[in-house]
Structures are given as C-alpha cells and as structure tokens.
Amino acid sequence: MIDLGCVEAINLDGGKSSSLTIKGEEKTKGDKRSVSDCLLFERRTS
C-alpha cells in the first residue's frame, strides 16, 4: 500500500459477516449474520 502512495489503510476481513450492497442490490451470497459496523462510500457532487 505504501508503494501506491497510501498514508492510511484498513484491512477488510471478507469473512462470513462481510456484505456488499451496491445501489440497494446485495452482491454477496451465503450465510447471513448481523454486522455491527459498516464502511460506507458515498459519491458527492459539488
């Protein structure tokens, strides 16, 4: 990540409690589990 110019980064686990939703459509398959945290990316226009 340093080679890419990152100053800070996070490691996303990707285990069974991980979920991906794009424009309201769930993209992840498999077992459902409650997730207490989320990482939200939102595009803003100026």
N, C-alpha and C positions, 0 to 999 in steps of 0.2 A: 504494500500500500504506500509505503514511503516513496518508492520508485515512481509511483503515479502522482506524487505531489500531495498526498493526503496528510493533513495535520492531525485529524481525529478520525476514528473509525469505530464501528460496532460490529461484533460478531453475531450473526443471526444463526441460531441453533438449527432450525429446519426439521426438528423432531415432530412428533405427532400433535403437539399443541400448536404448531405453526399453521397459519392460514393465510391465503392470499385472495383478496377480493378486488376486482377491477370494474369500475363503473357499475357497482351493485351486483356483479356476477361472481360467484365464488369459483375460483380456479383450482382449489385444492380438493383432492379426493381422499377418502379414507375415514378413519375414526374421528369423531367429533369430541372435543374436550373444551371445557371452559378455559378462557385465556384472560388473565388479569391485566395484561399490559398490551399496548399496541404501538406500532410505529406508523404514523400517517404521513403520506406525501401528498401535498395539495398544490396544484398549479394555480398560480395567481397571475392575473393580467393587470397591467398598470394603466 
